[in-house]
Amino acid sequence: MKYELIREDFLRKYPFAEEEIMNNEIKWNDLNDIYVDFNNYRDTYETQADFIANTLRTHNKIHSVKSRVKNPERLIEKIIRKTSDRKQKYEKDFQFHVDNYKEEINDLIGIRAIHIFKQDWESIHRFILNTWKVIEITANVREGDDTKRFEELNIEIQSRKSGYRSVHYLVEFFPTNQKVIAEIQVRTIFEEGYGEIDHQLRYSHKEIPEVLASNLLLFNRIAGSADEMASFINLLNKNWGEMEQKYEKIIAFKDEEIRKLKLKIQE
């Protein structure tokens, strides 16, 4: 199949892009080459995404896993949007091209691992470190969250005013002779629910209306409280189970002693 990025169609979908292309002197041929190259390797990336997702599914603390390969047009939109940032990071002559975009764009492959209880994260964290070559970890937290454990593990902490919570891992591998970086996001079910709603609102509005923003933060606090409550219930259930086992042992011991006494009386 022959792939081609049609300029008119693309700019109709992303009208902001034309100004960015002009301001950053982006060559359309470079964008088209990246678009074609990414489409040619997309099936390979799909296979890799499935492999990572299936590997994560073997962990008993992971509730569910989602995977996706970036949409080709979204990739080009992101490259256009990120060019000015890269010029500041590297040099003003920087441009994205076929030979560097796979290393510069970190979410060509995106995996999301969802767990139920917050305390399950550390077990998943060790599993990821032992399975892949992790080149970067970022803990996204809300201002005021307890970050002590992240600090003890030397994990970079990024405070989000939006209340978005998730731990992101960048892992590298070689599906071809060129390195590709995949992003694994690890979060609880409640963090996932909030993150999905927040994402939809931000893509629906250029700027979120104040009434929606205030209610979104309220929802974030509720989701955070639900996470804490779920963890407490899990701990309570564990302690309750341990107590039941303890009492069952005591009762069994007493029953055995009574049986022995009865035998002695009969004798």
Secondary structure, 3 states (H helix, E strand, C coil): CCCCCCHHHHHHHCCCHHHHHHHCCCCHHHHHHHHHHHHHHHHHHHHHHHHHHHHHCCCCCEEEEEEEECCHHHHHHHHHHHHHHHHHHCCCCCCCCCCCHHHHCCCCEEEEEEECCHHHHHHHHHHHHHHCEEEEEEEEEECCCCCHHHHHCCCEEEEECCCCCEEEEEEEECCCCCCEEEEEEEEEHHHHHHHHHHHHHHHHCCCCCHHHHHHHHHHHHHHHHHHHHHHHHHHHHHHHHHHHHHHHHHHHHHHHHHHHHHHHHHC
